[in-house]
Amino acid sequence: MLIPVAGIGFFAYIMARRIAPLVRAAPDNRFDNIVDRLKNLFFIWLGQLRQPRYRTAGILHIVIFAGFLVLSIRSISLVLIGISHDFVLPGFNGFIGDIYNFFKDYAATAVLIACIVAAVRRGIVRPSRYDVPEKYGKDHTAEAVFVLGVISTLMISESMFEATELAAEMQHTGHSEFIAPLSLVWFFRGMVSEFSHSTLQGLHLVMYYIHDLTFFFFLCFLPMGKHFHVITSIFNVFFMRVKKGNIKPVVHGVSVEGLDDLESFGVKNLEDFTWKHMLDFYSCADCGRCSDQCPANAVGRPLSPRFITIKARDLIFRNYPLSGEIYKSEMLVQDIYTEDEIWSCTTCGACEEECPLGIEYIDKMVDMRRGMVDEGMVPQSLQKPLKALEKRGNPYGIMEKKRADWSSEKEFKAECEVKVLEKGAVADTLFFVDSITSFDDNIKTIAQNTSKILKKAGVDFGILGKAEKDSGNEVLRFGEEMLFQDLKAQNTAAILDSGVKEIVTADPHAYNALKNDYSDLPPVKHVSQVITEKIKSGALALKPAIDPDAVYVYHDPCYLGRHNGVYEDPREALDAIKNLNRVELEKSRDRSFCCGGGGLMLFYEPEEETRMGVLRVNMAAEAGATVIVTACPFCLVNIQDAIKVAGKEGEIIAMDFTQLIEEHLA
């Protein structure tokens, strides 16, 4: 009786201290979309859907997790057996109990084997994603191996506890219950079958106390480090992001109109994070998957998502000790993070897509940038484009009246007349061009090709011209909240005044902003979706491949793919071109590798060993591609530059999706 009372008491005290920072944290609205949250709980937590993305580690984790679920019933019953020797869980004293014991014995065996393999893999093989650079603190391998040892102790003690009972029963009655062949219990009973009755009784008692003490020790140890996720993961997955592409409000419950009344913007100190983000810090399993997929980490930028979380968790443990006073937190970007670390993120979402526990990063990075902007901590290279956006509505500082100049070029205009929706001009569809496609001389062909395609497909469309402002997708993600709200308000008014019924854009960043960051607008589509619809309906026909010897590969833009789930439309449109030879990149769809362009990243000068675009070009070369097709103007700029830097001019070319489709219009 003493062991469970003491164990539960210590656990309750530890948990009360661990919950303290969540209580002090900022609010977060996570009780919406209950059906979606239950689906996440079923598929991502219970079904371990993301674990097999890293096959070996994933399978080991699934075995240990599934075994834990099965054996949790047995562990609870063992605690209660210590209070009442004849206790049996309701419903488990008959046929159901026999079936459970059969599977439980195999589960314990599988978990022990998985723990041994995992310990060898973590302690000896040591995959590089587990490494901890000296600047990030201590290595967690010892803790991981120790916990695997604790779990193994639970499996061995429980199995031996049962084996000694069955051996004693055999000696006393001459028969025993059926035992799962080749299970731990089966082996252990064979080992102890010749022991004396008193020895079996003593061993039985010793194994019970070892299991009971280990169980409660483990329960109290979990909240002390990275294995806290064993407890918190179910909650973290339930409360994880259910909508992609959007950014959390500055403060939940504060309207746009109320932003002017806020004394401080963004996250500056630890307690400025929301309670869900605090829960994220507790829930990190230190598996390194986020950093392994992070393009910023891959090119040597001073950012590793894994350590964004781990450093914050260490800070929580330091500021909220298990006893004594709670320490006052300092500004995070001076205490545990650096400015370059926070600015290095491209918000591509690869880390969030990979995390098996629903840990979020983009909102945290944006919130910390909001805090940095509020403190005047803006990189020098970003100050000019941000001021230009404020003054002219675009990062280039070009006069608003020139936004539609691409549509007035003589040769293009003779082929395709584009309506400007002003002075009475109306259209069913708005072609939202956005800044880079409007003003970059090398990119404006995307606007022209898109216009030709829409015209050929019979779409009644027009543009806003000078009334259009930058969509603000990057402005929001770089922490300039009030500037984004201004751009959003101007664009919303212009779009609604135009009377259009739907919006089409060739820019995934504009697509994402209009779809996820704006509200009360007509439906928004990327041009690839429109093209695929028109091909399927027969309104758009494509001729066979002009160059059937070329090898094409499609690069998934982050803000079209991961953030909005548009993977198949561009591929279906490309495959509609007969005889076009298309291959896939190893890193594609939701594992696509960011080009590094991301809007204002074109102006930011990060500290890095190589360019993301160069790595992407090399991936395309390894796949045997001669043409990289992308559906994003930022990707096109970066990949074209990367081809030059990688020295692959003449071997590989990059082209926009709309260019390829326009060239093949029948």
Secondary structure, DSSP 4 states (H G I P E B T S, - for coil): -HHHHHHHHHHHHHHHHHHHHHHHSBP---SS-HHHHHHHIIIIIIS-TTGGGSHHHHHHHHHHHHHHHHHHHHHHHHHHHTTSTT---TT-SSHHHHHHHHHHHHHHHHHHHHHHHHHHIIIII--GGG---GGG----HHHHHHHHHHHHHHHHHHHHHHHHHHHHHHHHHS------TTSHHHHHHHHHTTS-HHHHHHHHHHHHHHHHHHHHHHHHHGGGSGGGHHHHHHHHHHTS--S-S----SSTT--SGGGGG-SS-S--SGGGSBHHHHHHHHH-----HHHHH-HHHHTT-S--HHHHHHHHHHHHHHHS-SSSPPPPP--HHHHT--HHHHHT-----HHHHH-TT----HHHHHHHHHHHHHTT---HHHHHHHHHHHHHSSTT---GGGTTGGGG-HHHHHH---EES-TT---SEEE---HHHHH-TTTHHHHHHHHHHHHHTT--EEE-GGG-----HHHHHTT-HHHHHHHHHHHHHHHHHHT-SEEEES-HHHHHIIIIIS-SPPPEEEHHHHHHHHHHHTS--BPPPS-TTSEEEEE--TTTTTTT---HHHHHHHHTSTT-EEE--SS-GGGPPP-S--GGGGT-----SS-HHHHHHHHHHHTT-SEEEES-HHHHHHHHHHHHHTT-TTT-EEEEHHHHHHHTB-
